[in-house]
Amino acid sequence: MNIVQRAKAPTPKFFKVLRSIGMALLAISGSIIAAPVVLPVAVVSIAGYAALAGGVISIISQITVDDTANREQAITNRLKKDNQNLPRDGIK
């Protein structure tokens, strides 16, 4: 499974919540870094580390795959492919 397939695959609920938290952390720290006022160096430095952590959390959470949902999706796709050429009235 390559990275694109992993990103498109279903994500477990816990990691969806974790991804949302990471995106919020990234947004808040980005707004602190881009603030038009002069902030202390320590605040901007902490915001930089928070942005990095939020990005890493979001990326790792996105590529985590729910195997049961992935298997169900594969079975559904295989059944759709197998039933594609069958007649609709049930007569062979």
N, C-alpha and C positions, 0 to 999 in steps of 0.2 A: 504494500500500500504506500503510494508516494505522498508527498506533503499536501498536494492539492486535494487528493481524495480524502485525506485525513481532515482537512479543513472543512470539506463539504459534508462529512459524515455527521450523524447525530452526536450531540454532546450530552453527557450526564447532567442531571439537574444541579448537583452540587457545583460542578465546574461552570455552569451557566451563571450561577450566583457569584462565584469567584471571579469570573470574567467581567461581570458588571462592576464589581468592587474595584478591580484593577483599572477599568476604563474611567471610573469616577476619580480614582487616585491620580491617574494620568491627567485628567482634565483640570483638577484642582491645582496640581503642581505646575501645570503648564500656564495657568492663569497667574500664579504667583511669580513665575519666572518672567512672564511678559508684562508684569505690572508697570505702569508708567511712572510710578513713584519710586523713590530710592528706598530700598529695603536693606536691612543688615545683611552682611555677607553670609552669616550663618543660616539665615532663613532661606536665602536663594540657594545655598549649597544643599540644604536639607531637601528643598523642593526638587532639585536636580536628581538627587538619589531616589526620592519618592516617584519621580517620573520614570526613572529606569525600572524601579520595582514594579510599578503599575503596568508598564509595557511588557515586562517579562511574565508577570502573572497572567495578563490577558492573552498573550501568545501561547503560553503553555496550556492554559485552560481551553483555548479554541482547538488545539490539535489533539486533545484528549478525546478518545472515541468510546462510545457506548456500544460494546460488542453485541449485546442482545438486540438492540434496535438495529444495528448494522446487519446482523444475521436475518432478522425479520424483513428488512428492506431487500436483501439479496434474494430471499425466498419469494417475495412478492414480485420482484422484477423477473425472476425465472418463470413464475407461473404466468405472468402477462405475456412473456415471450412464447411459452409453450401453447397458450390458448389463442394466440394471435390469428392462426390460420384455420381454426375450427369454425364450422358453420354456426350461425346464431340460433337456429331452431333445434339443435341437439341431435339432428340426424346425420349420420356419417355417410 
